[in-house]
């Protein structure tokens, strides 16, 4: 494991949310947000309302900006995010997770918790000098964010769809 479990979860969730804004938008219904909630191990308050969905949709651009920033930009963005949320890191343990850091009250609005959890995960990425683990999809027609947690740093595409499309194109080009 490259990062702690909570860091990997937060990074993966942030990538999912950032990429959900690409066409086709995959975060349009409250049920979509429920799926993101369940798939990414979020805890704390979850209202399951249209207003909450819209507030989470509104932070996706900021998450993408952070995930694709260079080092100096990322530091400025995450410091601003933590400051705006009045983040106060605390060590907690719940569910099946061991000790990990929460930096915002579990009753804070979901969009604020998402931003803070992503910022805290990016703190780990920057401190480990692993910013190269985040990139933009190598498919020329895609702008998806890629989180590469592989040992050999070989992940180039944001999804299986993009990877398959490029593999088929390369195969066809070789056959010509």
NUFI-875507 format. One record per atom (N, C-alpha, C): residue number from 1; chain; x, y, z. Coordinates in pm, whole numbers, padded with zeros to 5 digits. Example, Ala and Ser with C-alpha at 12.3 -4.5 7.8 and 13.67 -1.06 7.14 Angstrom:
NUFI-875507
(pt 1,"A",(01319,-00569,00780))
(pt 1,"A",(01230,-00450,00780))
(pt 1,"A",(01320,-00330,00780))
(pt 2,"A",(01285,-00225,00708))
(pt 2,"A",(01367,-00106,00714))
(pt 2,"A",(01290,00003,00787))
//
This chain:
NUFI-875507
(pt 1,"A",(00085,-00117,00000))
(pt 1,"A",(00000,00000,00000))
(pt 1,"A",(00090,00123,00000))
(pt 2,"A",(00064,00212,-00093))
(pt 2,"A",(00143,00333,-00107))
(pt 2,"A",(00105,00437,-00001))
(pt 3,"A",(-00025,00459,00016))
(pt 3,"A",(-00076,00555,00114))
(pt 3,"A",(-00162,00480,00215))
(pt 4,"A",(-00199,00548,00323))
(pt 4,"A",(-00289,00487,00419))
(pt 4,"A",(-00425,00464,00353))
(pt 5,"A",(-00501,00374,00413))
(pt 5,"A",(-00631,00336,00356))
(pt 5,"A",(-00722,00457,00338))
(pt 6,"A",(-00729,00545,00437))
(pt 6,"A",(-00819,00660,00427))
(pt 6,"A",(-00773,00758,00319))
(pt 7,"A",(-00643,00771,00299))
(pt 7,"A",(-00592,00857,00193))
(pt 7,"A",(-00629,00802,00057))
(pt 8,"A",(-00610,00671,00038))
(pt 8,"A",(-00647,00610,-00090))
(pt 8,"A",(-00797,00622,-00116))
(pt 9,"A",(-00879,00601,-00012))
(pt 9,"A",(-01023,00616,-00028))
(pt 9,"A",(-01060,00758,-00069))
(pt 10,"A",(-01003,00856,-00001))
(pt 10,"A",(-01035,00996,-00031))
(pt 10,"A",(-00990,01034,-00172))
(pt 11,"A",(-00872,00990,-00212))
(pt 11,"A",(-00823,01020,-00347))
(pt 11,"A",(-00911,00954,-00453))
(pt 12,"A",(-00946,00828,-00431))
(pt 12,"A",(-01030,00757,-00525))
(pt 12,"A",(-01168,00823,-00537))
(pt 13,"A",(-01224,00862,-00424))
(pt 13,"A",(-01355,00929,-00425))
(pt 13,"A",(-01347,01062,-00498))
(pt 14,"A",(-01240,01137,-00473))
(pt 14,"A",(-01224,01267,-00540))
(pt 14,"A",(-01211,01250,-00690))
(pt 15,"A",(-01137,01148,-00734))
(pt 15,"A",(-01124,01121,-00877))
(pt 15,"A",(-01260,01083,-00934))
(pt 16,"A",(-01334,00998,-00864))
(pt 16,"A",(-01468,00960,-00909))
(pt 16,"A",(-01556,01082,-00925))
(pt 17,"A",(-01554,01170,-00825))
(pt 17,"A",(-01638,01290,-00831))
(pt 17,"A",(-01593,01385,-00942))
(pt 18,"A",(-01462,01407,-00953))
(pt 18,"A",(-01412,01496,-01058))
(pt 18,"A",(-01449,01442,-01196))
(pt 19,"A",(-01434,01313,-01216))
(pt 19,"A",(-01465,01254,-01346))
(pt 19,"A",(-01615,01244,-01372))
(pt 20,"A",(-01695,01250,-01267))
(pt 20,"A",(-01840,01243,-01287))
(pt 20,"A",(-01893,01365,-01360))
(pt 21,"A",(-01816,01473,-01364))
(pt 21,"A",(-01860,01595,-01432))
(pt 21,"A",(-01836,01590,-01583))
(pt 22,"A",(-01759,01491,-01629))
(pt 22,"A",(-01734,01478,-01773))
(pt 22,"A",(-01860,01427,-01841))
(pt 23,"A",(-01868,01446,-01970))
(pt 23,"A",(-01984,01395,-02045))
(pt 23,"A",(-01970,01245,-02067))
(pt 24,"A",(-02070,01167,-02039))
(pt 24,"A",(-02196,01206,-01980))
(pt 24,"A",(-02182,01224,-01829))
(pt 25,"A",(-02249,01324,-01776))
(pt 25,"A",(-02247,01352,-01633))
(pt 25,"A",(-02307,01232,-01559))
(pt 26,"A",(-02234,01177,-01465))
(pt 26,"A",(-02281,01058,-01392))
(pt 26,"A",(-02325,01089,-01250))
(pt 27,"A",(-02344,01217,-01220))
(pt 27,"A",(-02391,01257,-01087))
(pt 27,"A",(-02507,01355,-01105))
(pt 28,"A",(-02619,01302,-01149))
(pt 28,"A",(-02734,01387,-01177))
(pt 28,"A",(-02852,01361,-01084))
(pt 29,"A",(-02852,01247,-01018))
(pt 29,"A",(-02964,01209,-00931))
(pt 29,"A",(-02912,01182,-00790))
(pt 30,"A",(-03001,01195,-00692))
(pt 30,"A",(-02965,01165,-00553))
(pt 30,"A",(-02917,01021,-00542))
(pt 31,"A",(-02975,00931,-00619))
(pt 31,"A",(-02931,00791,-00618))
(pt 31,"A",(-02786,00778,-00663))
(pt 32,"A",(-02743,00863,-00755))
(pt 32,"A",(-02602,00862,-00799))
(pt 32,"A",(-02511,00902,-00682))
(pt 33,"A",(-02553,01002,-00606))
(pt 33,"A",(-02475,01045,-00490))
(pt 33,"A",(-02474,00935,-00384))
(pt 34,"A",(-02585,00867,-00366))
(pt 34,"A",(-02590,00754,-00272))
(pt 34,"A",(-02489,00647,-00312))
(pt 35,"A",(-02477,00620,-00441))
(pt 35,"A",(-02383,00520,-00491))
(pt 35,"A",(-02239,00565,-00462))
(pt 36,"A",(-02209,00693,-00486))
(pt 36,"A",(-02076,00747,-00456))
(pt 36,"A",(-02048,00733,-00307))
(pt 37,"A",(-02146,00766,-00225))
(pt 37,"A",(-02136,00755,-00079))
(pt 37,"A",(-02101,00612,-00039))
(pt 38,"A",(-02179,00516,-00090))
(pt 38,"A",(-02158,00375,-00054))
(pt 38,"A",(-02025,00321,-00106))
(pt 39,"A",(-01992,00353,-00230))
(pt 39,"A",(-01872,00298,-00294))
(pt 39,"A",(-01742,00354,-00236))
(pt 40,"A",(-01748,00472,-00174))
(pt 40,"A",(-01625,00539,-00132))
(pt 40,"A",(-01608,00554,00018))
(pt 41,"A",(-01690,00487,00094))
(pt 41,"A",(-01669,00478,00238))
(pt 41,"A",(-01688,00608,00314))
(pt 42,"A",(-01770,00699,00263))
(pt 42,"A",(-01795,00821,00338))
(pt 42,"A",(-01871,00791,00467))
(pt 43,"A",(-01848,00872,00568))
(pt 43,"A",(-01919,00857,00695))
(pt 43,"A",(-01974,00994,00734))
(pt 44,"A",(-02052,00998,00840))
(pt 44,"A",(-02108,01124,00887))
(pt 44,"A",(-02244,01151,00825))
(pt 45,"A",(-02284,01274,00831))
(pt 45,"A",(-02417,01316,00784))
(pt 45,"A",(-02430,01301,00633))
(pt 46,"A",(-02542,01246,00591))
(pt 46,"A",(-02575,01234,00449))
(pt 46,"A",(-02726,01256,00439))
(pt 47,"A",(-02767,01370,00386))
(pt 47,"A",(-02908,01409,00386))
(pt 47,"A",(-02991,01344,00277))
(pt 48,"A",(-02925,01300,00171))
(pt 48,"A",(-02996,01238,00058))
(pt 48,"A",(-03102,01331,00000))
(pt 49,"A",(-03064,01456,-00022))
(pt 49,"A",(-03156,01555,-00078))
(pt 49,"A",(-03101,01610,-00208))
(pt 50,"A",(-03187,01672,-00284))
(pt 50,"A",(-03146,01737,-00410))
(pt 50,"A",(-03049,01852,-00379))
(pt 51,"A",(-03072,01925,-00270))
(pt 51,"A",(-02982,02036,-00233))
(pt 51,"A",(-02842,01985,-00203))
(pt 52,"A",(-02832,01872,-00133))
(pt 52,"A",(-02701,01815,-00104))
(pt 52,"A",(-02634,01770,-00233))
(pt 53,"A",(-02710,01708,-00321))
(pt 53,"A",(-02656,01666,-00450))
(pt 53,"A",(-02599,01787,-00525))
(pt 54,"A",(-02673,01895,-00532))
(pt 54,"A",(-02627,02014,-00604))
(pt 54,"A",(-02503,02074,-00540))
(pt 55,"A",(-02494,02071,-00408))
(pt 55,"A",(-02375,02126,-00341))
(pt 55,"A",(-02251,02039,-00369))
(pt 56,"A",(-02270,01908,-00377))
(pt 56,"A",(-02158,01819,-00411))
(pt 56,"A",(-02120,01839,-00558))
(pt 57,"A",(-02219,01851,-00645))
(pt 57,"A",(-02190,01877,-00787))
(pt 57,"A",(-02109,02006,-00802))
(pt 58,"A",(-02136,02103,-00718))
(pt 58,"A",(-02070,02233,-00729))
(pt 58,"A",(-01921,02228,-00693))
(pt 59,"A",(-01877,02130,-00616))
(pt 59,"A",(-01735,02123,-00576))
(pt 59,"A",(-01651,02038,-00671))
(pt 60,"A",(-01713,01973,-00767))
(pt 60,"A",(-01638,01882,-00855))
(pt 60,"A",(-01528,01955,-00932))
(pt 61,"A",(-01556,02074,-00979))
(pt 61,"A",(-01454,02150,-01053))
(pt 61,"A",(-01334,02183,-00966))
(pt 62,"A",(-01361,02215,-00843))
(pt 62,"A",(-01252,02248,-00749))
(pt 62,"A",(-01168,02124,-00718))
(pt 63,"A",(-01233,02010,-00705))
(pt 63,"A",(-01159,01886,-00683))
(pt 63,"A",(-01070,01855,-00802))
(pt 64,"A",(-01125,01870,-00922))
(pt 64,"A",(-01046,01846,-01043))
(pt 64,"A",(-00927,01940,-01050))
(pt 65,"A",(-00950,02066,-01017))
(pt 65,"A",(-00842,02165,-01017))
(pt 65,"A",(-00730,02121,-00923))
(pt 66,"A",(-00766,02075,-00804))
(pt 66,"A",(-00666,02030,-00706))
(pt 66,"A",(-00593,01906,-00755))
(pt 67,"A",(-00668,01810,-00809))
(pt 67,"A",(-00608,01683,-00851))
(pt 67,"A",(-00518,01696,-00972))
(pt 68,"A",(-00535,01800,-01050))
(pt 68,"A",(-00454,01817,-01171))
(pt 68,"A",(-00354,01932,-01159))
(pt 69,"A",(-00343,01990,-01042))
(pt 69,"A",(-00254,02105,-01021))
(pt 69,"A",(-00109,02061,-01009))
(pt 70,"A",(-00019,02155,-01040))
(pt 70,"A",(00122,02127,-01011))
(pt 70,"A",(00144,02148,-00861))
(pt 71,"A",(00263,02123,-00814))
(pt 71,"A",(00290,02124,-00670))
(pt 71,"A",(00255,02257,-00605))
(pt 72,"A",(00302,02367,-00660))
(pt 72,"A",(00277,02499,-00599))
(pt 72,"A",(00128,02532,-00597))
(pt 73,"A",(00060,02505,-00708))
(pt 73,"A",(-00084,02529,-00714))
(pt 73,"A",(-00159,02441,-00615))
(pt 74,"A",(-00119,02315,-00607))
(pt 74,"A",(-00187,02222,-00517))
(pt 74,"A",(-00174,02265,-00372))
(pt 75,"A",(-00055,02309,-00333))
(pt 75,"A",(-00035,02355,-00195))
(pt 75,"A",(-00125,02475,-00166))
(pt 76,"A",(-00129,02570,-00257))
(pt 76,"A",(-00214,02689,-00236))
(pt 76,"A",(-00361,02650,-00228))
(pt 77,"A",(-00404,02563,-00317))
(pt 77,"A",(-00545,02522,-00318))
(pt 77,"A",(-00582,02445,-00193))
(pt 78,"A",(-00501,02347,-00155))
(pt 78,"A",(-00540,02268,-00038))
(pt 78,"A",(-00533,02349,00091))
(pt 79,"A",(-00436,02439,00101))
(pt 79,"A",(-00432,02526,00219))
(pt 79,"A",(-00556,02615,00226))
(pt 80,"A",(-00599,02667,00112))
(pt 80,"A",(-00721,02749,00109))
(pt 80,"A",(-00843,02665,00147))
(pt 81,"A",(-00850,02544,00096))
(pt 81,"A",(-00963,02456,00127))
(pt 81,"A",(-00971,02425,00276))
(pt 82,"A",(-00857,02393,00335))
(pt 82,"A",(-00855,02361,00479))
(pt 82,"A",(-00887,02484,00562))
(pt 83,"A",(-00836,02600,00521))
(pt 83,"A",(-00863,02724,00594))
(pt 83,"A",(-01011,02760,00587))
(pt 84,"A",(-01069,02754,00468))
(pt 84,"A",(-01211,02789,00451))
(pt 84,"A",(-01303,02700,00533))
(pt 85,"A",(-01263,02576,00552))
(pt 85,"A",(-01347,02481,00625))
(pt 85,"A",(-01318,02480,00774))
(pt 86,"A",(-01225,02566,00820))
(pt 86,"A",(-01185,02566,00961))
(pt 86,"A",(-01146,02425,01006))
(pt 87,"A",(-01068,02358,00923))
(pt 87,"A",(-01028,02219,00950))
(pt 87,"A",(-00944,02210,01077))
(pt 88,"A",(-00978,02113,01160))
(pt 88,"A",(-00904,02085,01282))
(pt 88,"A",(-00881,01934,01286))
(pt 89,"A",(-00762,01890,01242))
(pt 89,"A",(-00737,01746,01237))
(pt 89,"A",(-00749,01678,01373))
(pt 90,"A",(-00814,01560,01371))
(pt 90,"A",(-00830,01480,01491))
(pt 90,"A",(-00810,01334,01454))
(pt 91,"A",(-00752,01259,01543))
(pt 91,"A",(-00733,01116,01523))
(pt 91,"A",(-00859,01044,01570))
(pt 92,"A",(-00916,00959,01483))
(pt 92,"A",(-01040,00888,01516))
(pt 92,"A",(-01030,00742,01470))
(pt 93,"A",(-01118,00661,01527))
(pt 93,"A",(-01130,00521,01484))
(pt 93,"A",(-01278,00487,01487))
(pt 94,"A",(-01328,00431,01377))
(pt 94,"A",(-01468,00391,01370))
(pt 94,"A",(-01484,00279,01268))
(pt 95,"A",(-01597,00214,01272))
(pt 95,"A",(-01629,00103,01182))
(pt 95,"A",(-01514,00002,01183))
(pt 96,"A",(-01473,-00043,01066))
(pt 96,"A",(-01364,-00141,01057))
(pt 96,"A",(-01229,-00074,01034))
(pt 97,"A",(-01226,00057,01036))
(pt 97,"A",(-01102,00130,01009))
(pt 97,"A",(-01021,00147,01137))
(pt 98,"A",(-00890,00141,01122))
(pt 98,"A",(-00802,00171,01235))
(pt 98,"A",(-00794,00321,01255))
(pt 99,"A",(-00694,00364,01326))
(pt 99,"A",(-00677,00507,01352))
(pt 99,"A",(-00651,00580,01221))
(pt 100,"A",(-00721,00690,01203))
(pt 100,"A",(-00703,00775,01087))
(pt 100,"A",(-00745,00917,01122))
(pt 101,"A",(-00720,01009,01032))
(pt 101,"A",(-00744,01150,01061))
(pt 101,"A",(-00874,01198,00998))
(pt 102,"A",(-00956,01264,01078))
(pt 102,"A",(-01069,01342,01031))
(pt 102,"A",(-01035,01487,01062))
(pt 103,"A",(-01065,01576,00973))
(pt 103,"A",(-01029,01716,00995))
(pt 103,"A",(-01151,01807,00996))
(pt 104,"A",(-01268,01748,00999))
(pt 104,"A",(-01391,01827,01000))
(pt 104,"A",(-01498,01746,01073))
(pt 105,"A",(-01588,01815,01136))
(pt 105,"A",(-01694,01751,01212))
(pt 105,"A",(-01779,01662,01121))
(pt 106,"A",(-01815,01541,01167))
(pt 106,"A",(-01895,01451,01083))
(pt 106,"A",(-02034,01504,01053))
(pt 107,"A",(-02079,01606,01125))
(pt 107,"A",(-02208,01667,01098))
(pt 107,"A",(-02199,01784,00999))
(pt 108,"A",(-02078,01818,00956))
(pt 108,"A",(-02062,01925,00856))
(pt 108,"A",(-02127,01880,00726))
(pt 109,"A",(-02168,01974,00642))
(pt 109,"A",(-02227,01936,00513))
(pt 109,"A",(-02134,01848,00431))
(pt 110,"A",(-02192,01756,00358))
(pt 110,"A",(-02116,01658,00282))
(pt 110,"A",(-02015,01723,00189))
(pt 111,"A",(-02053,01828,00117))
(pt 111,"A",(-01959,01889,00022))
(pt 111,"A",(-01836,01944,00093))
(pt 112,"A",(-01852,01995,00215))
(pt 112,"A",(-01736,02044,00291))
(pt 112,"A",(-01648,01928,00336))
(pt 113,"A",(-01711,01819,00379))
(pt 113,"A",(-01633,01702,00420))
(pt 113,"A",(-01556,01643,00303))
(pt 114,"A",(-01617,01641,00185))
(pt 114,"A",(-01549,01590,00066))
(pt 114,"A",(-01427,01676,00035))
(pt 115,"A",(-01443,01807,00037))
(pt 115,"A",(-01332,01897,00007))
(pt 115,"A",(-01220,01879,00109))
(pt 116,"A",(-01254,01874,00237))
(pt 116,"A",(-01151,01861,00341))
(pt 116,"A",(-01082,01725,00333))
(pt 117,"A",(-01158,01617,00314))
(pt 117,"A",(-01097,01485,00303))
(pt 117,"A",(-01003,01478,00183))
(pt 118,"A",(-01043,01539,00072))
(pt 118,"A",(-00956,01542,-00045))
(pt 118,"A",(-00831,01623,-00017))
(pt 119,"A",(-00847,01738,00046))
(pt 119,"A",(-00731,01822,00079))
(pt 119,"A",(-00635,01748,00172))
(pt 120,"A",(-00688,01679,00273))
(pt 120,"A",(-00603,01604,00365))
(pt 120,"A",(-00530,01491,00291))
(pt 121,"A",(-00597,01425,00199))
(pt 121,"A",(-00531,01320,00121))
(pt 121,"A",(-00421,01378,00035))
(pt 122,"A",(-00446,01496,-00022))
(pt 122,"A",(-00344,01561,-00104))
(pt 122,"A",(-00224,01605,-00020))
(pt 123,"A",(-00246,01634,00108))
(pt 123,"A",(-00133,01662,00197))
(pt 123,"A",(-00039,01542,00198))
(pt 124,"A",(-00096,01422,00211))
(pt 124,"A",(-00013,01300,00210))
(pt 124,"A",(00058,01283,00077))
(pt 125,"A",(-00011,01308,-00033))
(pt 125,"A",(00048,01294,-00166))
(pt 125,"A",(00167,01388,-00181))
(pt 126,"A",(00148,01512,-00142))
(pt 126,"A",(00255,01611,-00157))
(pt 126,"A",(00372,01583,-00064))
(pt 127,"A",(00343,01544,00059))
(pt 127,"A",(00452,01514,00153))
(pt 127,"A",(00533,01393,00108))
(pt 128,"A",(00469,01299,00042))
(pt 128,"A",(00539,01181,-00008))
(pt 128,"A",(00603,01206,-00144))
(pt 129,"A",(00587,01326,-00196))
(pt 129,"A",(00638,01363,-00328))
(pt 129,"A",(00590,01265,-00434))
(pt 130,"A",(00459,01238,-00431))
(pt 130,"A",(00397,01142,-00523))
(pt 130,"A",(00291,01207,-00612))
(pt 131,"A",(00305,01335,-00639))
(pt 131,"A",(00208,01405,-00722))
(pt 131,"A",(00197,01343,-00861))
(pt 132,"A",(00302,01276,-00906))
(pt 132,"A",(00299,01211,-01037))
(pt 132,"A",(00199,01095,-01041))
(pt 133,"A",(00145,01055,-00927))
(pt 133,"A",(00043,00951,-00922))
(pt 133,"A",(-00091,01000,-00977))
(pt 134,"A",(-00104,01131,-00995))
(pt 134,"A",(-00225,01191,-01050))
(pt 134,"A",(-00194,01250,-01186))
(pt 135,"A",(-00279,01224,-01283))
(pt 135,"A",(-00258,01277,-01418))
(pt 135,"A",(-00392,01287,-01490))
(pt 136,"A",(-00387,01330,-01614))
(pt 136,"A",(-00505,01335,-01699))
(pt 136,"A",(-00497,01217,-01795))
(pt 137,"A",(-00610,01160,-01827))
(pt 137,"A",(-00621,01042,-01913))
(pt 137,"A",(-00538,01059,-02040))
(pt 138,"A",(-00470,00953,-02081))
(pt 138,"A",(-00386,00955,-02201))
(pt 138,"A",(-00468,00948,-02330))
(pt 139,"A",(-00597,00922,-02320))
(pt 139,"A",(-00684,00923,-02438))
(pt 139,"A",(-00701,01067,-02483))
(pt 140,"A",(-00671,01094,-02610))
(pt 140,"A",(-00678,01230,-02663))
(pt 140,"A",(-00817,01291,-02658))
(pt 141,"A",(-00920,01208,-02648))
(pt 141,"A",(-01057,01259,-02648))
(pt 141,"A",(-01116,01267,-02508))
(pt 142,"A",(-01034,01243,-02406))
(pt 142,"A",(-01085,01238,-02268))
(pt 142,"A",(-01007,01332,-02178))
(pt 143,"A",(-01074,01389,-02082))
(pt 143,"A",(-01011,01477,-01984))
(pt 143,"A",(-01020,01419,-01843))
(pt 144,"A",(-01048,01289,-01831))
(pt 144,"A",(-01063,01225,-01701))
(pt 144,"A",(-00935,01229,-01618))
(pt 145,"A",(-00952,01236,-01487))
(pt 145,"A",(-00839,01232,-01394))
(pt 145,"A",(-00803,01086,-01370))
(pt 146,"A",(-00673,01057,-01365))
(pt 146,"A",(-00623,00922,-01341))
(pt 146,"A",(-00550,00920,-01207))
(pt 147,"A",(-00586,00826,-01122))
(pt 147,"A",(-00514,00801,-00997))
(pt 147,"A",(-00440,00669,-01015))
(pt 148,"A",(-00308,00675,-01019))
(pt 148,"A",(-00226,00556,-01042))
(pt 148,"A",(-00165,00510,-00910))
(pt 149,"A",(-00222,00406,-00852))
(pt 149,"A",(-00170,00348,-00729))
(pt 149,"A",(-00093,00219,-00756))
(pt 150,"A",(-00064,00193,-00885))
(pt 150,"A",(00009,00071,-00919))
(pt 150,"A",(00155,00081,-00878))
(pt 151,"A",(00217,-00033,-00857))
(pt 151,"A",(00357,-00035,-00815))
(pt 151,"A",(00449,00019,-00924))
(pt 152,"A",(00417,-00011,-01048))
(pt 152,"A",(00506,00028,-01158))
(pt 152,"A",(00464,00157,-01229))
(pt 153,"A",(00369,00226,-01172))
(pt 153,"A",(00323,00355,-01227))
(pt 153,"A",(00284,00343,-01374))
(pt 154,"A",(00205,00243,-01405))
(pt 154,"A",(00173,00216,-01545))
(pt 154,"A",(00032,00258,-01587))
(pt 155,"A",(-00050,00304,-01496))
(pt 155,"A",(-00187,00339,-01531))
(pt 155,"A",(-00188,00468,-01612))
(pt 156,"A",(-00249,00464,-01730))
(pt 156,"A",(-00251,00580,-01820))
(pt 156,"A",(-00391,00630,-01850))
(pt 157,"A",(-00491,00544,-01829))
(pt 157,"A",(-00627,00578,-01869))
(pt 157,"A",(-00718,00586,-01747))
(pt 158,"A",(-00819,00672,-01755))
(pt 158,"A",(-00909,00693,-01641))
(pt 158,"A",(-01008,00579,-01624))
(pt 159,"A",(-01030,00503,-01730))
(pt 159,"A",(-01129,00396,-01723))
(pt 159,"A",(-01091,00283,-01818))
(pt 160,"A",(-01156,00171,-01800))
(pt 160,"A",(-01137,00058,-01890))
(pt 160,"A",(-01184,00096,-02030))
(pt 161,"A",(-01289,00176,-02039))
(pt 161,"A",(-01341,00219,-02168))
(pt 161,"A",(-01234,00292,-02248))
(pt 162,"A",(-01167,00388,-02186))
(pt 162,"A",(-01062,00463,-02256))
(pt 162,"A",(-00945,00372,-02293))
(pt 163,"A",(-00905,00286,-02203))
(pt 163,"A",(-00796,00193,-02230))
(pt 163,"A",(-00830,00100,-02345))
(pt 164,"A",(-00951,00045,-02345))
(pt 164,"A",(-00994,-00045,-02453))
(pt 164,"A",(-01002,00028,-02586))
(pt 165,"A",(-01056,00148,-02586))
(pt 165,"A",(-01067,00226,-02709))
(pt 165,"A",(-00929,00247,-02771))
(pt 166,"A",(-00830,00278,-02691))
(pt 166,"A",(-00695,00301,-02741))
(pt 166,"A",(-00627,00171,-02784))
(pt 167,"A",(-00654,00063,-02714))
(pt 167,"A",(-00598,-00066,-02753))
(pt 167,"A",(-00654,-00111,-02887))
(pt 168,"A",(-00783,-00094,-02907))
(pt 168,"A",(-00846,-00130,-03034))
(pt 168,"A",(-00791,-00043,-03147))
(pt 169,"A",(-00777,00087,-03121))
(pt 169,"A",(-00723,00178,-03223))
(pt 169,"A",(-00580,00139,-03260))
(pt 170,"A",(-00500,00103,-03161))
(pt 170,"A",(-00362,00062,-03188))
(pt 170,"A",(-00359,-00069,-03266))
(pt 171,"A",(-00447,-00161,-03231))
(pt 171,"A",(-00456,-00288,-03303))
(pt 171,"A",(-00493,-00264,-03449))
(pt 172,"A",(-00595,-00182,-03471))
(pt 172,"A",(-00639,-00153,-03608))
(pt 172,"A",(-00530,-00085,-03688))
(pt 173,"A",(-00457,00003,-03623))
(pt 173,"A",(-00348,00073,-03693))
(pt 173,"A",(-00238,-00027,-03733))
(pt 174,"A",(-00210,-00125,-03648))
(pt 174,"A",(-00110,-00226,-03680))
(pt 174,"A",(-00155,-00317,-03793))
(pt 175,"A",(-00286,-00340,-03803))
(pt 175,"A",(-00340,-00429,-03904))
(pt 175,"A",(-00340,-00366,-04043))
(pt 176,"A",(-00334,-00232,-04048))
(pt 176,"A",(-00337,-00163,-04178))
(pt 176,"A",(-00214,-00180,-04254))
//
